[in-house]
């Protein structure tokens, strides 16, 4: 048997036989789900008003999708999206949660007198079957989930959401959110660069710039999750991946590649690339307000913030200067919850005379860019690559 605990009106039976469950995934998933048993992460998500209000507004804006319908909430956490769905008129909601937060979700739902509508299932999505009150397999009209991680695909919760879609969603059913888009743009974040790299130029009066190359090669091996102001973005964003949640496959999200050409509309020190995402609630053919939850530099900060991929160097770029390249976002080979990001780029020569501010706070006087110069070298053209691991 399985360790599946059922709470509510419906029942859970044996896991499906086609679920490819590996011991390696089990070792990864245990600490992952243990982390979601903590109150801290749920408080952070619930306090994120952009996140929570976007879901509430989308559900209430499309009440016709929920009224009298069957809803599956994948990774329900405290059950807040299940409760919103019930408030919108759902006939039955299956709230699936693999972490021990399922116990608290059950009590919250009871305290709100919704346990006759919402059934909490304490198990992994991939290890349970859902059967309705008449003994038939559940068919969902809506699958809702807040599945997004840093840079959208970190944590790979999309795997469970798409598994639920393929198993339970009706042919004319709706995914909430309906779409997602990943963005990338070059950025400047002088404060972090100064703290990690320029720090070594003067340490209590001691010139330690000999440490600079080591700092560059180690300080930004992993992503930095932080916020960037809109005026620190050097060029308009470009799309890495546009996703229709109704038809996208797991394989498409495990390996993504995109080319880019950025033209700077702000001059400044180029420190790397910033990634973020937006999700959309806009079912095709159904009238309602389009709700967008965006996590970019121009938006209200969210708990996702943005993902900063530092190059380790800084290079002054003029307005109009171009950066061409490719980005690859792939699932980590050893931990399916993590991602690896590979960036390959060329900074094209500038036709504008290079203007550099005199402020020592903006310029690394000991900068040594370890990359191959592009012809003609006197025009400051550079090709470079960077592999960045995304893990916590």
N, C-alpha and C positions, 0 to 999 in steps of 0.2 A: 504494500500500500504506500500511499504518499502522505506527506505531512500537509494535508489540505484541510484547513478549518473553515467551515461554512457558517455564515452568520446571516440569517434572514429567511425569506420565504422559500426561495428556490434551493436547489441542492447541487453539489459538486460530485462528479463521478470520476472514474479513473482517467489518468492523463492520456493524451493522444499518443499513439505509438510512433508517429512519424516525426516527433520532436527530436532533433539531433542534440541531445544533452551530453556534454562532455565534462570530464572531471576538471579539465583546465578552466572551463567556464564556471564551474561550481566554485573553484578556488577564488576566482575573480569576483563572482557575484555575492558571496557571503559578506565580505566587508562592504561591498556596494550597498546592499540592502540594509546592513547594520547601520550604515551612515544615515539612511532615511528613517531609522527608528528614533533618531534624535529630534528633540523639540526645536533645536536651534535652526535647522535648515527649513523647517516648515514655517517657523515664525518669520524668517527672512523672506520666504516666498510670499506669505500672506501680507506682509507689510509692504511688499512691492505693489504699489497701487496701480501702476501702469499695467502690470501683468494681470492682477486679479480683476480690476475693473474692465479690462479689455474682454476677458472671458465673460464676465457678467453682462456687459453691453451686447456682446455678440449673441449670447444665448437669448436674452430678452428681446433683442432686435429681430430674431428669427424664431419666435415662439411657435410659429406654425410647423416648424420642423420637429418640435418637441412634444406638442400637445397630443396626448394619447399614444405616444410612440415608445419604443424600446430603445434604451440608451445603454451603452457600455462605456464606463469610465476606466481607462487603462492607467494604472498607477495613481489611484485616487488620493493617496496621502491622507489628509484630514477629512476628505470627503466633500470639500467645498464645491467642486464643480458638479458633483452628483446632486448636491442640495440645490444649486442653481437650476439644474436640469429639472428637478422635481418641482421647483417653484414655477418653472416655465410650462408645466403641465404634463411632464412625462408620465406614462402609465407604469413603467417599470424601469428601474435603473440598476445595473449590475456594476458595483464598485469594486474593482479588482486591485488588491494591494499586496505585494509580496513581503513587505517589511512588517515589523510588529506594530507599526502605526495603525494597522487595520483594527486593532482592539480599540484604540481611541476613536477612530472613525465610527465604529459601531455605536459607541456611547454618545458621540456627538449627534449622530443621526437619530438615535432614540430620544435624546433631549430635545430635538427639534420636531418630534412627532412625525417622522418621515420613514420609520422602519417598515411601514406597510407598503412603501413604494421602492425603497432603496435596499438592496441586498448586498452586504459586504462579503467579498470572497477573499479569504486570506490565503493567497497562493500566487505563484508565478503564472502569468498569462499562458505560457507555453505548457503548463502542467495541469491544466484543468479543462473540464468540459462544463458547459452551462446547459441546464435543462429547465424548461419553464414549468409552470404549475400543472400543466397537463401531461408532462413527461416528454415533450418534444424538444429537440435541440433549439436553442435560442437563435433567433435571427434579429439582428440589430438594425434599427433605422438610422441611428447616429452612433458613431464612435467618437468620443471626445477624450482628449488627453492634453496635459501640459507636459510634453515630452522633450522640449528643447533644452539642449545643454549649451555650454560655452561654444561659440562659433557654430551654433545649431546642432552639430552632430557629436560633440563630446558626450560621453556616457553611453552612446548608442542605444538610447531608449526607443529610438525609431524602430529597432528590430522587433520589439514586443508589440508596438502599435500596428505595424504592418502585418505581423502575424495575426493579430486580432482582426484586422480588416479582412484578410484573406479567408479567415475561418468563419467569421460571424456576420459580416456586413451584408445587408441585402443588396441585390443588383442595383437598385436605385437609391441606396443609402448614401449618407453624407458623412464626410470626415470633418472634424472640427479641431484645429483649423483646417481650412481647405487647401491653402497654398503656403509655401515658404520660399524665401529668397535669401541667398548668402551674398554678402558684398565684401569688396576689398578696395582699399585705397592707400596711397602713401601718406605718411604722417610725420610730424615732428613733435617730439616730447622731450624738450631740453632738460627738464627737471630730473627725469629718470636717468637720462644719459649722463648728466653731470654727476649724479649720485653714484653711478656704477663705474664710470670710466674716468671722468675728469677728476674725481676724488684723489686719484693717485698722483696728480701733478704737484700737490702741496699737502702733505700730511704733517701737521704740526711743524711747518716750516721745512720739512724734509722733502726734497724732490724725489719722488718714487715713480716717476714716469716710466722707468724700466719695467714696471708691472703692467703697463697699459695694454700691451699685446696679449698678455695672459688674461687680463680682465675682459678684453673684447671676445676672446675665444671661449670664455666660460660663463660670463655674466648672463648671457641671453641664450643659453642652450635650450631653455624651456620658454614657453609663452609667458607673457606678463598680462594678467587680467586686471585692467584698470580702465579709467575713463579718459577720453581725449576730448578737448574742446573743439567746437566746429571750426574755429580759426586755426587749429593746428593740423587740419587735414589739407594736404597740399594740392589735391586734385579731386575732381568729382569721382564718386565710386563707380566701380564696374561690377557686373554680376559674375559671381563664381558659379552659382548653380541656382536654377529656378525649378521649383518642385511643385508638382500637382500631387497632393497627398492621396488622391483617389487612384492614381495609376502608377506612381513611382515604385520601383523595386528596391529591395534591400541591397542588391548588388550595385545599383546605381549610387547609393549613398556610402557604400564602403570604399569606393574609389572614385574620386572626382578630379577632373583636370580642366583647366581653363587658361586661355591666353588673355593678356591684357595689354593695353596701351594707354598710359596715363599722360595727360598734358597738364602740367602744373599751372594752376591759376593763383597760387600763392607762393611767394618766394620764402625760402627758409632752409634750415638744415634737415635733410632727409635722414631719418633714423630707422625707417623700416616700413612695414605694411600693417594696416589695421583691418581687422575683420569683424563683421557683425552680421546680424540677420533681422529680417522682418517676417512675421507670419500674418496671414490674411484670413478673414472669415467672410467669404463671399461665394456661397453656393450658386452655381450656374443655373439660370432659369428661375430663380426664386427672388422675389422682391424683398428688399431689406437694406438697412444701412451697412455699407462696407466698413467693417471694423479692422483696423490695422494695429498690431502690436509691434513696434519697431524699437530696436536697441542701439541705434546709431548715435554718432556724436552730436547730431542736431536734436536728438530726442531727450525727453526726460530720462535721467539715468535710471537703469533697472538693476536688479541683482545680478544680471548677466554681465553688466558693464560692456567692455569691448575686449577683443583679443588682440594684443599687441605683439607682432612678430618683429623684434629688433634685428637689424643686420649686424650690430656690433660696431659699426662705423658711423660717421656722419659726413655728409657731403652737401655743400651748399648748392641749391638749385634755384635757377631763375624762373620767372614767369614765362610760360610757353615751352619750357624744357620738357622732354618726353622720357618716360620710362616704359620700356617694352619688356615683356617676359611671360612666364607661365607659372601657375601655381598648381600643386598637387596636394590634395587632402585625402589621406588614406587611413583606414583602420589599422591600428597598431597590431603587428603580427603576434605579439605575446600577450596582449591584454585588449580584448575587444571593446572595452569601455574607453580606451585612450585613442588618440589620433596622432598621426605624424603629418607635418606640413613641410613640403619642399617648395622653395621659391627659387626661381631662376630669372634674373633680370639684367637688362642693359640700360644704363643711363646714357641717353643720346647726347651728343655734343650740343652745347648752347651757342646760338649765334649772337647772344647778348654778352657784352663784356662782363666778366665775373665780378659782381659787387659783393664784398664781404664786410659786414659791420665790424667796427673796431672793438666792440665789447668783448673782453676776455671771457665773459660768461657764455658767449655763444660759440666760441671757436676753440677747438681742441688743437693747441699749438703743436702737439706731438703726434697728430693723426698720421697713421701709416696704413693706407688702404691696401690690403693684400688681395689685389685682383688684377686681372690682365687689362692693360690699357687698350682701348679701341682706337683705330685709326680715324682721324689723325690724333695722336696722343695729346697734343697741346690744347685740344678742345675739351679736355676733361671728360672723355667718354669712358665708361667702365662696364664690364660684364662681371657678374657675381652670382653665386649660389649660396643657399643656406638651408640646412635641414634643422627643423625645430620640433622637438617632442612636446606633446601636449598631454600632461598628466598631473595628478595631484597626489 
